[in-house]
Structure formats: structure tokens, C-alpha cells
Amino acid sequence: MAEGPADKPAKTKKPTQAQRHNDNALIGTKLRGYYDSIVDEGTPSHLLDLLERLQDAETRAKK
């Protein structure tokens, strides 16, 4: 079968430096938003309790 133009892979243009910068800025903004939302959630009380018990056990083990 003869190959026509539809059989050739499409050439993709390389993004410009400005486009890469904009893409990186968008990614950075989204990551900061995710991080901030996690920080705002705080630490669950059951995790704080576990950390305190582990610290107590470590202190007792050193004596």
C-alpha cells in the first residue's frame, strides 16, 4: 500500500523558552496550592498522640 501524508508522524514544535517558563510557573503555582492546603489541614490528633508515645518509649529506652 502506498504511504500518504497521513501516514507520516506529526511533527511537534518545540516549546519556546517563554512557553516553558509559563508551564513551569503554572506547575509551581499548583504545587504551592496543594502544599498550602495540606499545611492548612494540620496534624491529626491520633498522629500527634502516636508521636508522643514513640518519644516517651525512646526516652524510657535510653535510661
C-alpha positions, 0 to 999 in steps of 0.5 A: 500500500502506498504511504500518504501524508497521513501516514507520516508522524506529526511533527511537534514544535518545540516549546519556546523558552517563554512557553516553558517558563509559563508551564513551569510557573503554572506547575509551581503555582499548583504545587504551592496550592496543594502544599498550602492546603495540606499545611492548612489541614494540620496534624491529626490528633491520633498522629500527634498522640502516636508521636508522643508515645514513640518519644516517651518509649525512646526516652524510657529506652535510653535510661 
